[in-house]
Amino acid sequence: MIKRDDMTFPAGEYERRLNDLRMRIAERHLDAVVISDPANIMYLTDYQTTGYSFFQALVVPLEKEPFMITRALEESNVIARTWVDLTRPYPDTGDAMQMLVDALREFGLANKRIGYERNSYFFPAYHQDVIHTTLKHGKLLDCFGIVEEGRICKSAVEIELMKKAAFATEAGMAAGIDACRVGATENEVGAAISDAMFRAGGEPPAVMPYVTSGPRTMIGHATWEGRVMQDNEHAFLEVGGCYRRYHTAMMRTVILGEMGDSMYRAQQTMKHALREVHSILQPGMTVSDVDNLVRNIISDNDIGARLITRSGYSIGIAFPPSWDEGYMLSLKQGQSTILREGMT
Amino acid sequence: MIKRDDMTFPAGEYERRLNDLRMRIAERHLDAVVISDPANIMYLTDYQTTGYSFFQALVVPLEKEPFMITRALEESNVIARTWVDLTRPYPDTGDAMQMLVDALREFGLANKRIGYERNSYFFPAYHQDVIHTTLKHGKLLDCFGIVEEGRICKSAVEIELMKKAAFATEAGMAAGIDACRVGATENEVGAAISDAMFRAGGEPPAVMPYVTSGPRTMIGHATWEGRVMQDNEHAFLEVGGCYRRYHTAMMRTVILGEMGDSMYRAQQTMKHALREVHSILQPGMTVSDVDNLVRNIISDNDIGARLITRSGYSIGIAFPPSWDEGYMLSLKQGQSTILREGMT
């Protein structure tokens, strides 16, 4: 572990994360884990790149020094950002899986019990097929979620850092609300949000802002596509600000004209729901109880509004295409997951 | 197939794409294909969303009507954007694979030969495991690349549309070059590029611009992180503009001060390489011959510059986290793929 003082967090934070992971590796009777999820790699090492459509992995042995497999172009990120001392890059004309297997051999792990994140988006099936047929003397075991167990509750320094993401989020949202007016295009509003959140210290978020207007506000996950905002319409804005890959997000509806009665009642319902969540939410509750609370308030309306999704999700480190940690924790029915301190 | 005139391309373009796909389905002796790659789904139907970390698929039977499986929230995108008439959405508390298998049953495909994109990032292993154990009477066969065969050569209307992406790219780059000056932060340059490309009609690209300065220009795929640009440094800008998910990209280096001798020689080398590519590149050449041409010119320098990556890649429809179609076509050694008309 290289000692350095220019990482996102103090060295102690990364040591704690790595030690906790190693305890889980030991509990599962593994000798090493191959971590391929970009957010998990960043959590452990501070490594980041947009280039994770090329295979990359951090291998953490139970005791020996961790090492990284990356595309040659990305090795610079290991050197510039992380405490990782050992890298085994592969060229664009080379083979990532061969490099991974060679490195496992080099570091005495080829005949050991190796955990891998089977459900990781960026360890696609062809690569998994190849490693299963190549690593003949080792045992490959699924350890999906082993890093997420550490990520799900944020430490004090993480929550402090997330305030910088929130600062960018709020700056973007304020500029977006300001830019919404009759005759403006959705693009102009998207431009204003982007400009403001990046000037406020924000970095490119895992998902760019959502800006829709009029009938387009009913399209799920749509954003600006050139439409001109009209009188008496409403616009939908959702902004996720990012700082060092940590995210926070907020949504707002902007009314262009007078607020109608049904919109007013919808607003009051949402304010009531948010107030209730703020006052009742606490560690120890299950995600389904929280979802129930929100769902009951929102469903109790006579304006035809429905909540067709989960009512919330965890948020933290994220890389495109998604800013949420919903696969770790979502507020929804049918789950007994318990809220704990440090969850965000 | 619903007839509508508000799609990105005229109906005939989608009919051609679907007919060509069905010819390939027949050639492979399949009865249907499950298309899960977001760019492939968009290519065939004009469907788009950022929400593809939830499973979604377009099922194209050889003869009968195609249908879509989406998260309930995303069904609005099928209705608002596509010619697809049949949707089978699943709720956030439901199971995507169960919905897929149920729909295959409903449409008489559960005991047929079904192609699926085994290597698709967004058909992760757990889902593949479940469908393999659930669809007991059908035969699942890999058809990865079956849609890409159609995408790799762009039609005249696609190339025309890509000019709008290029317009946004150029507007962003011009604003970025303009914003680079001693004392500016990388963030301010990123903000200027974003603002300009979105106002020029650009939509959120698959990858946000790269802006680095000074020593950070040596970090692969890094972008703004607050650094202040210094006198006599250079800044690296790479901008990918997007319109209706089609992308074009460009790179520029900005010198803050006087251009040194080695930078001048590097510039002349790159100009020479680009001129040669423009004059020599033509259909019929292999990707390795083109790569060789570029690589030889760039390698012939005495300033220590190296090309450590492939020398180029295909570009077109893209969703985060990558704007390139490099897995379909890259300019690199060791491949005999032939360049054809319409490739971009």
Interface residues (C-beta under 8 A of the other chain):
Chain A: T49 T50 G51 Y52 S53 R71 A72 L73 E74 E75 S76 N77 A80 R81 P91 D92 T93 R118 N119 S120 Y121 F122 F123 P124 A125 Y126 Q128 F144 N187 E188 G190 A191 A192 S194 D195 A196 F198 R199 G201 G202 E203 P204 A206 V207 M208 P209 Y210 R216 M218 I219 G220 H221 A222 T223 W224 E225 G226 R244 I308 T309 R310 F319 P320 P321 S322 Y327 S330 K332 Q333 G334
Chain B: T49 T50 G51 Y52 S53 R71 A72 L73 E74 E75 S76 N77 A80 R81 P91 D92 T93 R118 N119 S120 Y121 F122 F123 P124 A125 Y126 Q128 F144 N187 E188 G190 A191 A192 S194 D195 A196 F198 R199 G201 G202 E203 P204 A206 V207 M208 P209 Y210 R216 M218 I219 G220 H221 A222 T223 W224 E225 G226 R244 I308 T309 R310 F319 P320 P321 S322 Y327 S330 K332 Q333 G334
